[in-house]
Amino acid sequence: MKPKLMIGLSIGLVFFLTLVMSARQTLRPIELHPITSPRDFPVTVEDQAANPVAGTGPVHILGVIPIPGGLAGVDIGWPDQDRGRVYFASMGKASVFILDAINDTFVGQITGFVGATGVDGGRGGPNGILVTPDNILWAGDGNSLVRAVDLNVNPPTITHTVSLGNVVADGRADELAYDPFEREVLVGSDVAHPPKLTFISADTFSVIGKIDFPDATGMEQPIWDTQLHRFLVNVPSTPSYIAVIDPRKMQVTKKYRYACNAGVNGLTLGPNQRMLVSGCGNAFVMNAINGHIITPILQVAGGDEVWYNIGDNRYYVIGADRTAGLGTSLGVIDAATNTWIQNVPAVGPRTLTAFAGNNHIYGFANAPANPAADTTVCARFGLVGTGCVVVFSHN
């Protein structure tokens, strides 16, 4: 673990203990009993050894973070592990919001994005986001634009705008992945005709290539696999598949086919070339080398965004609970054994990310259409009709 991450974690624990004792805290601690799975889950020997470091016990809802002005059209989240920040996109607010991941507080927002426009937001943004090691935030925006935001200045500023094509025909720029060797940003255009992937140079901020997918009905979550030196992208089609892409040739080299049409979303890479995949409405662990399904996860459905957290060696997915009909839940999966651990009931969040420094998991919940009938986790903490960021923790 990097020294500054250790320092950040120590500081974060001190701040957390202080905030719990203070009535002025931004993160509202849960006042009810911690929410856990409806059944007891045994702690493994590996967990017992790791528990003194606080990271692999049962997960529960720690609290919520209010966002000024509320949330709407929330999409992808991204953690900056080195700098202790979490970013997430909100089309409804035409902004990228910034959280302090050490202290679980709202920091600010980056404006200047297109916002909600087009049918079902098909031309709106921001959507997918990521942060490169040089502290540049890349965001897929509306009107077929990609924005590069310099996070090294205060306030963070959009410094470059890259056009991917026709505003109407290509729609929004959606989810992204980054190749740190070629320094390429891969961007999906899910409502383009046909859907496509575009390669952008992170050095020149210019388009250097693209791949059209005439057989696709959309374009979903991409990831970068350093060991394979390939991008992998979930592609809704008939049948749907994962496209394996050579970043140098800018070509599809393999397809891992699903046994369904469309219905694919999240994708995340864990240890030992294992991926948690959301496909055909289900979640399962897949071999990234050959596309073979290793383990179906039967206790929770697949979700829009899935995440692997290296800090606790867990996969996370937000989907329908399939153990006791408890509604939408955060599914927790052990990446060491590829087995489900628990579901944490959590109505509201749709997408998520995690910060490895303290193993906090962040779920992003929009304000409900009818504030008077707010059944989200946010409402439990007094944030009725606004949406919020739900914080999950092992502690």
PyMOL commands that set and color helices and strands:
alter all, ss='L'
color gray80, all
select helices_A, chain A and resi 3-20+45-53+91-93+119-121+167-170+271-273+371-373+377-380
alter helices_A, ss='H'
color red, helices_A
select strands_A, chain A and resi 28-29+60-65+74-80+85-90+95-100+105-110+129-131+136-141+145-150+157-163+176-179+184-189+196-201+207-212+222-225+230-235+241-246+251-257+264-269+274-279+282-287+293-301+306-309+314-320+328-334+339-345+349-355+360-365+388-393
alter strands_A, ss='S'
color yellow, strands_A
deselect
rebuild
show_as cartoon
